[in-house]
Amino acid sequence: MAESKSIREMLVPGKRLDAGRACEVGALLLKNPRKTGRVLACLWDETPGVANRAADALERASCRRPEILASWKDALLDRMLDASENKLRWNLALMIFRTPLSKAETERAAAILRSWLDDQSSIVKTSAMHGLAGLTRWDPSLLPEVMDMLRLLSRSGTPAMRARGRILLKQMEAGKKLPVVTGALHENLGGDANPSTTRTAARKTLQALRYG
C-alpha cells in the first residue's frame, strides 16, 4: 500500500497534460517491472493528470521493455474502452500492440483505434494510425485495410498524420520494423498544433522518430 501511494504521489505534481515525473516512474518500472500493476492502477485515477502521467510512464517503459505489459493486456483493452483524455488515448494507442494479442483481442483493439481516427486531436489520430499498423503484427489479415488507410491519410491527413503515414508505409512496404515513438514525441509537439504551427509540428514529428 505504501509503495502504491508513493508511486501515485510521484504522478500527482503537474497540470493535466504535463509530463511531471512520468519519466522517473518509467525508469522505476524498468528497474522493477513488478511495480507495473501499481502504475497501471493509476490509469483509473479520478485525477486526469495522474492517469495521463501513469499512461506516459507505462508507454515510456514498455517502449524499452514491452514484456512488462504481457500480464496486463486485458486491463489495457478495458481502459481503452472509456478513455477520453487525449494523452491517455495516444499513449494507449502506442502501447497496445506491444504485447501479444489473440485475433479477437486484436480486433477489439482495432475497433477502438478506428474510432479514434475521428478524434478531434491530431495527436490521437496519428497515434491511432500507428497503433493500427502495429496490430498487423498479431493479425496479418488487417494488412490490406491498414495499408489503404495509411496511403489515404498520408495524403489527406493533418501534417503529423501525413508525416507518420509516409514513414509507416515505407517501413511496412519494406518489411521492416515500425518506428518506435515515445511519449517525448508528443511533449515536443506541445499538444495539438494550431494552424500557425502545423508545419513545425510535422518537422518535429519526423525528428522525434527513432527506429527499433
C-alpha positions, 0 to 999 in steps of 0.5 A: 500500500505504501509503495502504491501511494508513493508511486501515485504521489510521484504522478500527482505534481503537474497540470493535466497534460504535463509530463511531471515525473512520468519519466522517473516512474518509467525508469522505476518500472524498468528497474522493477517491472513488478511495480507495473500493476501499481502504475497501471492502477493509476490509469483509473485515477479520478485525477486526469493528470495522474492517469495521463502521467501513469499512461506516459510512464507505462508507454515510456517503459514498455517502449524499452521493455514491452514484456512488462505489459504481457500480464496486463493486456486485458486491463489495457483493452478495458481502459481503452474502452472509456478513455477520453483524455487525449494523452491517455488515448495516444499513449494507449494507442502506442502501447497496445500492440506491444504485447501479444494479442489473440485475433479477437483481442486484436480486433477489439483493439482495432475497433477502438483505434478506428474510432479514434481516427475521428478524434478531434486531436491530431495527436490521437489520430496519428497515434491511432494510425500507428497503433493500427499498423502495429496490430498487423503484427498479431493479425496479418489479415488487417494488412490490406485495410491498414495499408489503404488507410495509411496511403489515404491519410498520408495524403489527406491527413493533418501534417503529423498524420501525413508525416507518420503515414509516409514513414509507416508505409515505407517501413511496412512496404519494406518489411521492416520494423515500425518506428518506435515513438515515445511519449517525448514525441508528443511533449515536443509537439506541445499538444495539438498544433494550431494552424500557425504551427502545423508545419513545425509540428510535422518537422518535429514529428519526423525528428522525434522518430527513432527506429527499433 
